[in-house]
């Protein structure tokens, strides 16, 4: 029920601008267009919550959503697979590495991937950092409605195979914001 009460808390351009490092938060990462905003909105039963992250100038910021007094979701900045200037990439890498390594209240990392294009370089980078930071991770294969059930399951298994070197640390789930597939399962996992 507290997911429904999610609301924008603050945006941070740097780790030292993040809200107090207490309570618990789970961060969402994904390439642009992966379906991350739609996934956050679906999980929080809201239509426009995560749109904040798309305001120009906010694209490189960490966006914090408050769920209740102690719990937060964090929308991490991503970038597109189109050519991104190296300076932007470097800046992003510094941000992300610092946040994932230093943030004590960070309890887990969700890497959102379009089920039709999983495990891009961006995704592998996030999984690598999450692994180094010892974070439990969830690979969310979203837009599952774009594939037939069998093909979606096959992709899920292929991704599970690909991350089997981090078995126990990474779960892989099918999701669809459109069909609201997986909402309750993901909420249960986030609660843990
Ligand atoms: P973000 O850039 O990662 O935040 O991606 P968005 O959430 O804005 O989604 C990118 C595009 O994918 C939009 O056109 C969405 O409507 C579409 N999309 C997102 N989730 C789903 C889904 O579960 N199913 C389908 N069919 N389309 C989706």
Boltz pocket constraint, residues with backbone or C-beta under 6 A from the ligand:
constraints:
  - pocket:
      binder: B
      contacts: [[A, 30], [A, 31], [A, 32], [A, 33], [A, 34], [A, 35], [A, 36], [A, 37], [A, 38], [A, 39], [A, 142], [A, 143], [A, 144], [A, 145], [A, 146], [A, 175], [A, 176], [A, 177], [A, 178], [A, 179]]
      max_distance: 6.0
